[in-house]
Amino acid sequence: MLDIFDLSGKVAMVTGASRGLGEAAAKGLAKAGADLALCGRNAADLERVAGQIRDLGRQAQGFHLDVLSKTNVHEGVASILDHFGRVDILVNNAGVNNRQPVLEFPEEAWDLILATNLKGYFLVSQAVAPQMLERGYGKIINMSSILGAVGLPGQVAYASSKGGVDQLTKVMALEWAKLGVRVNAVAPTYFETELVKPLRNDPERFNFINERTPMGRWGYPQELEGLVIFLAAQASDFITGQTIYIDGGWTIW
């Protein structure tokens, strides 16, 4: 039965792979047997993660990818295909955030968040999916958030972008359901990563999140691995268009 979770011989591409949940997803896929194309803008961090994945016995290579640029995305994907020959699994993860009240929210911050967190997923998927569709096989995993379904003050642009990711996931899944490409989204709550260190260091916010989460704590990055592996593997072949929450029970309230 474990064979249906085996990713040996598969090539996975992860955007925003140099830290946080992107790094966790990449390492999880490598542990299941996949080779990794690690995408981001920080070459040193990409090489750090690539080295750790090579230590697991998998191939790994970093690629510069700016999801704000259609030209750069297509050039980056072409380089990945030249290096690995194909992409079987795509994890769209690159993202940014800015927390301010609606009436004070800068237009430039809104544009950056929507362009990165939503349009970036669209551009990368457009560049990667054709070779999946040509082969009749592929798994796309979009990193969403509980904020695609619930609201919190100060999260107007981020929540809007993640709600868009959930809808993007559904439309791509519908269009490609009969063509062998499955598209699903993972929706985490707050996880203990460097990106949210300021929140963890804020006693009021830290306690609010603990109290709001039925399990009473934040997620650990390694707890993301199993869900990402499942959605990337044969085990989930009859699942598409879904947003799956990994949130310690937050969204059941």
N, C-alpha and C positions, 0 to 999 in steps of 0.2 A: 504493500500500500504506500510506502514512503516514496516509491518511484514517481508518483504523481506530483510530488513536491520538488523533484530533482531538476535543477536548472543547468546541469552540465551540458556544455556545448552551446549554450545560449549567450547572446551578447546583449547586455543591458546598457542603456544610456540614461544618465541621471543628470538633470540640470540643478544648479545650486548645490553641487555635491561636495563642496569644500568644507562644510561645517553643518552643525545642527541636524535636522531631520533628514536632509539630503545625504549627509555623510552616513547616518544610521541606515537609511534605505540601501545605499550602495554596499555597505559592509554586509548587511543581511543577504542581499542578492548574491554577493560573492561567497558567503558561507554555504549557500545552497548550490553553488557550482558555476554561477555565471561569470563571464569576463565583463569588465567594466570600462565604458567610455565615460569619464568623469568630466563634467562641464561646469565652467564657472569663469570668473575674471581674476582670481588670485592664483597665480601659477604656483607659488610656494605652498599654499594650502592644498591645492590639487595634487601636487607631488607627494605631500605628506600622506594624504589619504591613499593615493595610488601605491605608495610603498607598503602601507599596512595591508592593503589587499593582496599585493604580490606575496607578502609573507604568508598569506593563506593558501598560496599555490595557484592563484588565478592571475590571468593577464589583466593589466590595468594601465590606462593611459589618460593623461589629462589633456583637455582641449579648451582653448579659449572660446567662450560663447557669450555674446551679449544679446539677451533675448529682446532688447529694445530695437535691434537692428535686423530687419528682414534679410539684408545682404549678408551680414555677419552670421546669422543663423544658418542660411543655406551654405555658406562657405564652410562653417564648422561641421555641419552634417555631412557635407561632401568629404571632408577630411576623415571623419569617423568611418564612413563607408569605405574609403580608400584603405584605411588601416585594418578594419575588422571584417569588411566584406558585406556586412548587413547589421541591422539593429532589430532584434526580436522583441525587446522590452524597452519601453520608454517611460521614465518617471519624470513628469513635469513638476518641478519643485521650486525653482528659483522664485524668490518673492521678497517684498519689502513691506514695511508698515510705518505709519505715522499716527500717533494718538493725540487728537485734539478735538474739542467740541465742534459741532457742525457749523456754527456761526463764525468760528475762528479758523476753520480749516482752509489752508491755502490752496488755490487752484492748481499750482504747480505740483503740490504734494498729491492731490487727487489724480492728476494726469500721470504722474510717475507710478503710483500704486496700481492703477487700472492697466497701464501699459505693461508693467512688469508681471503682475499676478494673473492677468486675464489674457490680454493680447499676446503676451509672451508665450503662454501655453498654446494659443491658437497658431502662432507662427511656427513654433517648433513642431507641433503636430502636423501642420501642413507640409513641412519639409521631410519629416520622418515617415509618415504614413504611406506614401506612394509605394515604397519598396516592400512594406508589409503587405499591402493590398495586392501587389504583383505576385507575391509568393503565397498569398492566401493564409497568412498567419501573422499574428502580432498581439501584444498586450500593451495597452497604454494605461498608466496609472497617474491620475491627476491629484496633486496634493491640495485638498480643500481645507476646511476648518469647521469646527462647530459653529463659527460665526457666519457660515453660509446659511445656517438655519435659525440661529438665535441672535439677539442683539445685545450689545453692550455699549454704554456711553463712550464716546471718544473713538469709536471704531468705524466711522461712517464709510470711509473709502475701502478699508480692508474687508469689512463685512460685505460691502457691495461687490467687491472683486470676487470673493469666495462664493457668494450666491451665483455670480456669473459662471464660475468654474463648474458648479453643480449642473447648470443648464447646458454649458458647453459639453460636458461629459455625456449628457443624455442625447444631444443631437448627434454627436460623433458616433455614439453607440448605435443609434437607430440607422444611420446611413451605412454603417459597416458591419452590421450584425450578420448578414448573410455572406459576407466576404472574408470571414475568418479573423477579423480584428475585433478584440474585446476592449471596451473602454470603461473604466470604473474610477471612482474617486475615493480617497482616504481622507477622513475628516477628523483630525486630532483635536484634543483640548490643549491645555498648556502643558508642555513637556520641559523638563529640566535641560535646557540648552543655553549656550552663551548668548543667544539672541534675546532671551527674555530675562537675562540676569538682573537688569534694573527692576523688573517686577518682583523678582524673588527677594531683592534687597529692600523692597518697600513693604514694611510689616502689614500695612492696611490691605494692600492688594494681595499679598501672599496669603494672608488669613482669609480674605474673601474667597479666593479660588479654592482653598482647602475646604472651607465651609460649604461652598456651592457644589462641590463635587461629592456625590454619594460615597465614593471610596475614601474621601478625606485626604487626598494627596494629589500631587502632580504626576504626570507620566514620566517614565524613564525612557530615553531614546531607544534602548535595546528592545523595549516592548512594542515598538513599531515594526520590528523585523518580520515577525510571523505573518502579519496581515499583508505586508508587501510581498513576501515570498508566495503566499497563497494566491494573491491576485495575479502574480507573474507566471504562475505554474499551471500545469495541466489540470490540477485539482479544481480550478475555478472556471473551466472552459464553458460552462453553461450559465455564467454570470456576466451580465453586461449592463451598462447604464446605471449602475447603483452607486450611491454615496454611502460608505460604511463608516460609522462613527467609532472612534477609539478614544473614549472620553471619560472613563471611570464612572459612567452613568449620568454625566451632566445633562444630556438631552432627553432623559426619561422623565424629568420633572414636568 
